[in-house]
Amino acid sequence: MIRKTLYSLSFGAALIMVASPPEVAAQATEVVEPFKVGTFAINDVPTVGLVMRNDQLIVDLAAANRAMELLPQYADVNMPEDMLGLIEQYEYGLKGRIYEVVNWLVEEELLNSNNRRSFVHPVDSVDIMAPIQYPSKIMNAAVNFYTHACEGCNDDELQSRIRERQENRGVPYLFLKPTRGAVIGHGDDIIMPFGRDRIEWEVEMAIVFGRTGKYVAADRAYDHVFGYMVAMDISDRGGRPPGGYSAGSDWFVGKGHDTFAPQGPWIVPKEFFGDPMERLHQTLVIDGVTVQEARAGDMIHNIPELIEYASSLITLFPGDVLQSGTSGGTGAGRVERATGSGYLIDGEQISASIEGIGTLTHTVRVETSVPDDLSGSQLPPVRTYRP
């Protein structure tokens, strides 16, 4: 289908060039203004949009493209229906077309308030959805910041642990997280499952892949990256109940609940962000209290190393996501907050930010009951097996 479409586009463009060469130029290779991309509910329809003007305006990409195509100098190019399609096609011709759209919008002043078209929307007039509906996999780096490797330590203990990890970094530790059901967008509630009262937070950078790759060397890792977004790895520290196959830690219990993978609010294409190992600055705030703040220098394994390791295990596909880990300041470190709790509680507002990308904000809500016809095989409340 893609090959046929591209062939048709190339053939159509060739005909136009023959008919009126002075009117047609090649696709843009430069863009006059940076942009981000996301998925938005516009009139209750999931829509791929451009984020522009300091994150204040959302442009319906397909609608803007159709309007531009009414001009004779632009060939007809179909826009993808969803973010996965955009990511897959971005480096195979679509980037140039999106640059054309952005350049046209700016040159014709269609983003200005007195000349704004119907396909341009204020950001507060649309619903911000998770950008990718849905990645085929989310790979998460566990304990990849030195400060997170020693939560609650005093300064001497932290420095000792850092020296130990620097001398023996080993290879990264990755785990998989569910996608559909777990992934939520900006503004959606984070649901604490019934009886699970040891839920904590982790702000992370999410790397979105744009090219397929297996055994991707660290020195060419960024060639496979499409862009970056903010993410949270919400975690259930309640563990497994006694008995059965195993006890204690359970990664599915700890990471796999619904709403435990917030992502967004949009994606910054890599050409507009730069090297994350030079500029990453991530923070997390709960009810006005900053509980996490870190820069890339605190990482144990850098992002190219994480990509090399992940791709040595499994093929990376466009739209797949790799989260680079979190720093100290999680509930395990018992960060003092307004509530005085080491874990999340009902009604708290949690905001995760990465400078240059954006902010994800969610309200925490407690699931108050479960169906009364369950047999008892469900995951029980923590209080039933923790003194």
C-alpha positions as CSV (number, residue, x, y, z in Angstrom):
1,M,0.0,0.0,0.0
2,I,2.8,2.4,0.9
3,R,4.8,1.6,-2.2
4,K,1.7,2.1,-4.4
5,T,1.0,5.4,-2.8
6,L,4.5,6.7,-3.1
7,Y,4.6,5.6,-6.8
8,S,1.4,7.4,-7.4
9,L,2.7,10.6,-5.7
10,S,5.9,10.5,-7.7
11,F,4.1,10.0,-11.0
12,G,1.6,12.7,-10.2
13,A,4.3,15.2,-9.2
14,A,6.1,14.4,-12.5
15,L,3.0,15.2,-14.5
16,I,2.6,18.6,-12.8
17,M,6.3,19.4,-13.3
18,V,5.9,18.8,-17.0
19,A,2.7,20.8,-17.2
20,S,4.0,23.9,-15.3
21,P,7.6,23.8,-14.3
22,P,7.8,27.4,-13.1
23,E,5.0,26.7,-10.5
24,V,6.6,23.7,-8.8
25,A,9.5,23.4,-6.4
26,A,11.0,20.4,-4.6
27,Q,9.8,19.6,-1.1
28,A,11.2,21.8,1.6
29,T,14.5,20.7,3.2
30,E,14.4,23.5,5.8
31,V,11.6,24.8,8.0
32,V,11.1,28.4,9.2
33,E,9.7,27.5,12.6
34,P,10.1,24.5,14.8
35,F,7.1,22.3,15.7
36,K,6.0,19.4,17.7
37,V,3.5,16.7,16.8
38,G,0.8,15.1,18.7
39,T,-2.7,13.5,18.7
40,F,-5.7,15.6,19.7
41,A,-9.4,15.0,19.9
42,I,-10.8,17.8,17.7
43,N,-14.6,17.7,17.7
44,D,-14.3,14.3,19.2
45,V,-12.2,12.9,16.4
46,P,-8.6,11.8,17.0
47,T,-6.5,14.0,14.9
48,V,-2.8,14.3,14.1
49,G,-1.7,17.8,14.8
50,L,1.3,20.2,14.7
51,V,2.1,22.0,18.0
52,M,3.2,25.6,17.3
53,R,3.8,29.0,18.7
54,N,5.2,28.1,22.1
55,D,2.7,25.2,22.4
56,Q,-0.2,27.5,22.2
57,L,-1.7,26.5,18.8
58,I,-2.7,23.1,17.4
59,V,-2.8,22.8,13.6
60,D,-4.9,20.0,12.1
61,L,-2.2,18.6,9.8
62,A,-4.4,16.9,7.3
63,A,-6.8,19.8,7.0
64,A,-4.0,22.3,6.6
65,N,-2.4,20.1,3.9
66,R,-5.7,19.9,2.0
67,A,-6.0,23.7,2.1
68,M,-2.5,24.1,0.8
69,E,-3.1,21.6,-2.0
70,L,-5.7,24.0,-3.5
71,L,-2.8,26.1,-4.7
72,P,-1.4,24.9,-8.0
73,Q,2.2,24.8,-7.0
74,Y,1.7,22.0,-4.5
75,A,1.2,18.3,-5.5
76,D,-1.4,16.2,-3.7
77,V,0.2,14.3,-0.9
78,N,-1.9,12.2,1.5
79,M,-1.3,12.7,5.2
80,P,-1.2,9.6,7.5
81,E,-4.3,8.9,9.6
82,D,-2.5,8.5,12.8
83,M,0.8,9.1,14.6
84,L,2.2,5.7,13.8
85,G,1.8,6.4,10.1
86,L,3.5,9.8,10.5
87,I,6.4,8.3,12.3
88,E,6.9,5.5,9.8
89,Q,6.8,7.9,6.8
90,Y,8.6,10.9,8.3
91,E,12.1,10.1,7.0
92,Y,10.7,8.7,3.7
93,G,9.5,11.9,2.2
94,L,6.8,13.1,4.7
95,K,9.2,15.4,6.6
96,G,9.7,17.6,3.6
97,R,5.9,17.9,3.1
98,I,5.3,18.8,6.7
99,Y,8.0,21.4,6.4
100,E,6.2,22.8,3.4
101,V,3.0,23.0,5.4
102,V,4.7,24.8,8.2
103,N,6.5,27.2,5.9
104,W,3.2,28.0,4.1
105,L,1.4,28.6,7.4
106,V,4.0,31.0,8.5
107,E,4.5,32.8,5.2
108,E,0.8,33.3,4.7
109,E,0.5,34.5,8.4
110,L,-2.3,31.9,9.0
111,L,-1.2,31.4,12.6
112,N,-1.9,35.1,13.4
113,S,-5.1,35.7,15.4
114,N,-6.5,38.0,12.7
115,N,-6.0,35.6,9.9
116,R,-6.5,32.2,11.5
117,R,-8.1,29.5,9.6
118,S,-10.5,26.8,10.8
119,F,-7.8,24.2,11.0
120,V,-5.9,26.2,13.7
121,H,-7.1,25.7,17.2
122,P,-6.0,27.1,20.6
123,V,-4.4,24.4,22.7
124,D,-7.0,24.8,25.4
125,S,-9.9,24.1,23.0
126,V,-8.8,20.5,22.2
127,D,-8.3,17.3,24.2
128,I,-4.7,16.2,24.3
129,M,-4.4,12.5,23.8
130,A,-1.4,10.2,24.2
131,P,0.6,10.9,21.0
132,I,1.0,7.3,19.9
133,Q,-2.1,5.1,19.9
134,Y,-0.3,2.7,20.7
135,P,3.3,1.7,20.6
136,S,4.0,-1.9,19.9
137,K,6.2,-2.0,23.0
138,I,7.5,0.3,25.8
139,M,11.0,-0.6,27.0
140,N,11.9,0.9,30.4
141,A,15.3,1.3,31.9
142,A,15.3,0.3,35.6
143,V,17.6,2.0,38.1
144,N,19.5,4.0,35.5
145,F,20.2,7.1,37.5
146,Y,22.8,7.1,40.3
147,T,20.5,9.0,42.7
148,H,17.7,6.5,42.2
149,A,20.1,3.6,43.0
150,C,20.4,4.9,46.5
151,E,17.0,6.3,47.5
152,G,17.0,7.6,51.1
153,C,20.7,7.5,51.4
154,N,22.7,10.1,53.2
155,D,25.4,12.0,51.2
156,D,28.3,9.6,52.2
157,E,26.2,6.5,51.3
158,L,25.2,8.0,48.0
159,Q,28.8,8.9,47.0
160,S,29.9,5.4,48.0
161,R,27.1,3.8,45.9
162,I,27.9,6.0,42.9
163,R,31.6,4.9,43.0
164,E,30.5,1.3,43.2
165,R,28.2,1.6,40.2
166,Q,30.7,3.6,38.2
167,E,33.3,0.9,38.7
168,N,30.8,-1.9,37.8
169,R,28.1,-0.5,35.6
170,G,27.4,-3.9,33.9
171,V,24.7,-3.8,31.2
172,P,21.4,-1.9,31.4
173,Y,18.3,-3.5,33.0
174,L,15.2,-3.2,30.8
175,F,11.7,-4.3,31.4
176,L,8.6,-4.2,29.2
177,K,5.5,-2.2,30.1
178,P,2.0,-2.7,28.6
179,T,0.7,-0.2,26.0
180,R,-3.0,-0.1,25.4
181,G,-4.7,0.4,28.7
182,A,-1.6,1.5,30.5
183,V,-0.8,4.4,28.1
184,I,-2.8,7.6,28.9
185,G,-2.5,11.2,27.7
186,H,-2.2,14.6,29.4
187,G,-5.1,15.3,31.8
188,D,-6.3,11.7,32.1
189,D,-6.6,10.4,35.7
190,I,-4.0,8.0,37.1
191,I,-6.0,5.2,38.8
192,M,-4.7,3.6,41.9
193,P,-6.1,0.0,41.8
194,F,-8.4,-1.1,44.6
195,G,-6.5,-1.7,47.8
196,R,-3.1,-0.9,46.2
197,D,-1.9,1.9,48.4
198,R,1.9,1.9,47.7
199,I,1.8,3.7,44.4
200,E,4.7,6.0,43.4
201,W,5.9,8.1,40.5
202,E,8.9,8.3,38.2
203,V,9.5,11.0,35.6
204,E,11.3,9.7,32.5
205,M,12.4,10.8,29.0
206,A,10.7,8.7,26.3
207,I,12.7,8.1,23.1
208,V,10.4,7.4,20.1
209,F,12.0,5.4,17.3
210,G,11.5,6.3,13.7
211,R,13.4,3.6,11.9
212,T,13.5,-0.2,12.2
213,G,16.8,-1.5,13.7
214,K,18.5,-4.6,15.1
215,Y,21.9,-4.5,16.7
216,V,22.1,-0.7,16.4
217,A,25.5,0.5,17.5
218,A,25.6,3.3,20.0
219,D,27.5,5.6,17.7
220,R,24.6,5.5,15.2
221,A,21.7,5.2,17.7
222,Y,20.3,8.6,17.0
223,D,19.8,7.7,13.3
224,H,16.9,5.5,14.5
225,V,15.3,8.1,16.7
226,F,12.2,10.1,15.6
227,G,11.9,12.3,18.6
228,Y,11.3,12.7,22.4
229,M,8.3,13.0,24.8
230,V,7.7,13.2,28.5
231,A,6.7,10.0,30.3
232,M,5.9,8.6,33.7
233,D,6.5,5.1,35.0
234,I,3.9,4.8,37.7
235,S,4.8,1.9,40.0
236,D,3.0,-0.3,42.5
237,R,5.4,-1.2,45.3
238,G,3.0,-3.4,47.2
239,G,4.4,-6.6,45.8
240,R,2.9,-10.1,45.7
241,P,0.9,-11.7,48.5
242,P,2.5,-14.6,50.4
243,G,2.3,-18.1,48.9
244,G,2.2,-19.4,45.4
245,Y,5.1,-19.6,42.9
246,S,7.0,-16.6,44.3
247,A,6.9,-13.9,46.9
248,G,8.0,-10.2,47.0
249,S,8.9,-8.4,43.8
250,D,6.7,-8.9,40.8
251,W,7.3,-6.7,37.7
252,F,3.9,-7.2,36.2
253,V,2.2,-6.2,39.5
254,G,4.7,-3.3,39.9
255,K,4.4,-1.9,36.4
256,G,1.5,-3.3,34.5
257,H,-1.7,-1.7,35.8
258,D,-4.1,0.4,33.7
259,T,-3.1,4.1,33.5
260,F,0.5,3.4,34.7
261,A,2.2,4.7,31.5
262,P,1.4,8.4,30.9
263,Q,3.0,9.7,27.8
264,G,3.1,13.0,25.9
265,P,1.9,15.7,25.9
266,W,3.4,15.6,22.4
267,I,6.6,14.5,20.6
268,V,9.5,16.8,19.7
269,P,11.1,15.6,16.5
270,K,14.8,15.1,17.2
271,E,16.0,17.9,14.9
272,F,14.3,20.5,17.2
273,F,15.6,19.1,20.5
274,G,19.3,18.3,20.0
275,D,21.4,15.8,22.0
276,P,19.4,14.8,25.1
277,M,22.6,13.8,26.8
278,E,23.5,17.5,26.8
279,R,20.2,19.2,27.5
280,L,18.0,16.7,29.4
281,H,16.4,18.4,32.5
282,Q,13.5,16.5,33.9
283,T,11.4,17.4,37.0
284,L,8.3,16.1,38.8
285,V,6.0,18.1,41.0
286,I,3.2,16.8,43.3
287,D,0.7,19.4,44.6
288,G,3.3,22.2,44.1
289,V,6.2,20.3,45.7
290,T,9.1,19.4,43.5
291,V,10.1,15.9,44.4
292,Q,12.3,15.0,41.5
293,E,14.8,16.9,39.4
294,A,17.7,15.5,37.3
295,R,19.9,16.0,34.3
296,A,21.4,13.5,31.9
297,G,24.7,13.5,33.8
298,D,23.1,11.4,36.5
299,M,22.5,8.6,34.1
300,I,24.4,5.3,34.6
301,H,23.9,4.2,31.0
302,N,23.5,6.9,28.4
303,I,20.7,6.9,25.8
304,P,22.8,5.6,22.9
305,E,24.0,2.7,25.2
306,L,20.4,1.9,26.1
307,I,19.4,1.8,22.4
308,E,22.3,-0.5,21.6
309,Y,21.4,-2.8,24.4
310,A,17.6,-2.8,23.7
311,S,18.2,-3.5,20.0
312,S,20.5,-6.4,20.8
313,L,17.5,-8.1,22.5
314,I,14.6,-7.2,20.1
315,T,14.1,-5.4,16.8
316,L,13.1,-1.8,17.2
317,F,10.2,-0.6,15.1
318,P,8.9,2.9,14.2
319,G,6.7,4.1,17.1
320,D,8.3,1.9,19.7
321,V,9.3,3.7,22.9
322,L,12.3,3.4,25.2
323,Q,12.2,5.2,28.5
324,S,15.5,6.2,29.9
325,G,14.9,5.8,33.6
326,T,14.3,8.1,36.6
327,S,16.3,9.9,39.2
328,G,16.1,9.9,43.0
329,G,13.1,11.5,44.7
330,T,10.5,8.7,44.2
331,G,8.3,7.5,47.0
332,A,10.9,5.0,48.0
333,G,13.0,7.9,49.2
334,R,10.2,9.1,51.4
335,V,10.3,12.6,49.9
336,E,8.4,14.9,52.3
337,R,5.3,16.4,50.6
338,A,2.3,18.3,51.7
339,T,0.6,15.1,52.6
340,G,3.6,13.7,54.4
341,S,3.0,10.4,52.6
342,G,5.7,8.3,51.0
343,Y,3.2,7.2,48.3
344,L,0.5,8.8,46.2
345,I,-2.9,9.5,47.6
346,D,-6.3,10.2,46.2
347,G,-6.7,13.7,44.7
348,E,-3.1,14.7,44.4
349,Q,-2.0,16.4,41.2
350,I,1.2,15.2,39.6
351,S,3.1,17.0,36.9
352,A,6.1,15.7,35.0
353,S,8.1,18.1,32.9
354,I,11.1,18.0,30.5
355,E,12.6,21.3,29.5
356,G,12.1,21.8,25.8
357,I,9.3,19.2,25.5
358,G,6.4,20.0,27.8
359,T,4.5,18.9,30.9
360,L,2.2,16.0,31.6
361,T,-0.4,16.7,34.4
362,H,-2.6,14.1,36.0
363,T,-4.9,13.8,39.0
364,V,-4.6,10.6,41.1
365,R,-7.8,8.8,41.8
366,V,-8.4,5.7,43.9
367,E,-10.4,2.8,42.6
368,T,-12.9,2.3,45.5
369,S,-14.3,-1.1,44.8
370,V,-14.2,-4.2,42.6
371,P,-17.0,-6.5,41.3
372,D,-18.6,-8.6,44.1
373,D,-18.6,-11.8,42.0
374,L,-14.8,-12.3,41.8
375,S,-13.6,-15.7,42.9
376,G,-10.7,-14.5,45.0
377,S,-8.0,-15.0,42.3
378,Q,-7.6,-11.2,41.8
379,L,-4.7,-9.3,43.2
380,P,-5.6,-8.6,46.8
381,P,-5.3,-5.3,48.7
382,V,-1.8,-4.7,50.2
383,R,-3.3,-4.4,53.7
384,T,-4.4,-8.1,53.6
385,Y,-0.8,-9.3,53.7
386,R,1.3,-6.5,55.0
387,P,1.4,-5.8,58.7
